[in-house]
Amino acid sequence: MKTLRKFILPAVVVIFGAGSAFATNVNKNAHKAVKDGYVFRPGELEECQNTHISCSDTGSVICTANVGMGTENLRDLSGTSCPNNLFEIPQN
């Protein structure tokens, strides 16, 4: 019985700790949305053009790309306009 307790109790503690760490990490990323970035091209038929580059709707560093007209900020599509900047996805 002592041997069983010496083996099972530490195993349960390790499993519980790993599960808690995973749940905390999932919770940190739960509020972030990954979205395609759009470039704003005023005067063109389709002013917001999809770059197919993934960005986040939260962060501190603006998501940018060079898609033919130099480095441009990537934006979030909202209906037919793209008013809000998107942010780089942090590399963990």
N, C-alpha and C positions, 0 to 999 in steps of 0.2 A: 504494500500500500504506500509506503514512504517513497519507494522508487517511482511509482506511478505519479505521485504528487510532485516529485522533483522534476519529472519530465513534462507533464501536462501543464502545470501552472506557468512555467516560462514560455511554453509554446503558445498558450492562450494569450499571454501578455504581448508577445511579438506579433501575433496575428491581429490583435486589437489595435496595436500601435500602427501597423502598416495600413490597416483599414482606415484609421483616423487620418493619417497623413494623406492618403489618396482622396478621401472625402474633402479635406481642406483644399487640396490642389484643384479639384474639380470645381469647387465653389468659387475660387478666385477667378477662373476663366468663364464662369457661367454667364456673367453679365456682358461679355464681349461678343459682338456679332462680326463675323467675317463677311465682307461684301466686296463685290467687284468695284474697282475704281473707274471713274469716268473722267475724261478730259473735257473742258469747256471750250468750245470753238464757236465764238460769236459770229453771226452772219452766215454760218453754214446751214444747210437744210436740216441736218440733225445736229443741234448745238452740243448735246451731251453724247459723247462717243465712248463706248465700252472699250476698255483696254485689256480686259480679262486678267487684270492683276489684282490679287487679293489684298485687302486692307482691312482695318478695324474701325469701328465707329467711336472708339475711345482710345486715348493715349496722349502722348506729348509731342511726338515727332511726326510731322506731316508726311503722309505717304506721297512719294513723287515717282515719276517715271519719264524716260525719254522715249516718246513714241512718234518721233518725226519732226517735232517743232521745238527741240530743246527740252530741257527739264521742265516738267509741268506738275502742278499740284493735282492729285487725284481727288475726285469729289464723289459724294453720295448722290445717286439718282433719286429724285423725288418728283414723281409724275413725269412731266416733260422737261423739268429743269434739274440742275445739279448745284444747289446753292451752298452745301456744307462740305468742308474739307474732311477727308478721311485721314487715318493715322496708320503708321507702320505697325505691323503685328510684332510684338516683342519676341525675340528669340530666347527661349528659356533653356 
